Amino acid sequence: MSPRLVVVSNRLADGRPGAPGGVAVALGDAFDDSGGLWFGWSGNIVEGDSALHVQQVGRLTLATLDLTRQDHDSYYLGYSNGVLWPVFHYRLDLADFDAGFIEGYRRVNQRFARQLVSLLRPDDVIWIHDYHLIPLASQLRALGCQQRIGFFLHIPMPPQLMLAAIPQHAWLMESLFSYDLVGFQSQADLLHFSRYVQAELGAVAQGEQRYSAFGQLLQAGVFPVGIDVEALTALTHGKEARDMYERITRAYSRRRLLLGVERLDYSKGLPQRLRAFRQLLKKHPENRNSATLIQVASPSREALESYADLRLELESLCGAINGEDGDLDWTPVRYIHRHVPRKRLPGLYRAARVALVTPLRDGMNLVAKEFIAAQNPADPGVLVLSRFAGAAEQLKEALLVNPYDTEATADSIQQALHMPLDERQGRHQMLLERIRRHDVHWWRQSFLQALAATQPHP
Ligand code: GDG
């Protein structure tokens, strides 16, 4: 029998409504019928002590912990999303280093470790996900855990000197050496990691993507996360998505639709995108009364000031574009600050002529891949993709743009809107092949195989 897989992530894809994140989507798809244990935060905030909730869903055991208000504010909002998220997305200006959140981050990682250890079996394989839980393996090792432990970073790895701005950077990065394998989304991330550990921690490169430091040997690797292409295709042909497709194509029958879908997050480049769209209308006026941008920005981390500020900026920009560029019978931007149900999303993707996936920095970006999977191969839409998304290393046939360059992005949108059918088909076919070859099952298998091939932890 193969060893049991134990996955640990901050949030679980447990069917709760609310802001979806790419990690929960990817892990929900990655767990196959072989089952295992999935451990993380329940999503609940409680007063006082919290219990461990264990629930069986088919062959999968879900074990979750609640957070106290104080832990939630320091570990989740504070250190994870107020320090690590901005710095790892190159936004030092938005990081709050002085608020003392680190204690809460340490405390919750310790609590996760103590609870998890009581559920572990000797031959389990443990796979820990993302920036909320970087020190978890070192806490587990301190409790005597000798199982193989892998870590996957879903967000970008910043360059050495940017990471070094975090007061606790050396502690954080040293704790990665308690893992057997550390995985990244892209070659660019691995390069940053490699430079950092050698320059800041004195690690020594030991052949192919291996580093020794602190008496440990750490294997690193690149494992770009994928989507479940089959499942998304099936959803695209489901009733909800077809209804959505028909509703949208009917409502916008005289328009050319552009689409953006993401959590409302400053890493996603929404204001820059709106400015590029506005530039398109100015520079290529034939798109007036035609090109219409549907922007879904689902609510996310609203308790943080930087997110509230972004929301206001977007509302103001959309108002300005619609007020100044729109007409009595044409609203250039449809901005929706709501969550669209997952079963309907593929219908929206399929109705769009162009997807605008233009983050300023993104670990991978699953929306880009979902858009490709949902297209009609006979009449596919065009993907405009930021070169700063991890996905750009794989999706070369998209129209790659620099989202900071408003003028050039507007020109690429123009090219996408007017691309001839045979070119659209050719690009789409290549992109579809790529996301099929490296889908979410490939991602899981290749990471777990690489983890199994590491030397057991001393
Ligand atoms: C992190 C990394 C990396 C979005 N709005 C709605 C909705 N979504 C879904 C999308 C997609 C997921 O959420 C978002 O995934 P992304 O990858 O685009 O972005 P993050 O949430 O930032 O994810 C990212 C990912 O982890 C995985 O490793 O790619 O770089 O930042 O699945 O469809 N889903 C629904 N309604 C919405 O309104 N149903």
Residues whose N, C-alpha, C, O or C-beta is under 5 A from the ligand:
A	BS01	GDG	P20 G21 G22 V23 V25 A26 H154 V225 V261 E262 R263 S298 R338 H339 V340 P341 R342 D362 G363 M364 N365 L366 V367
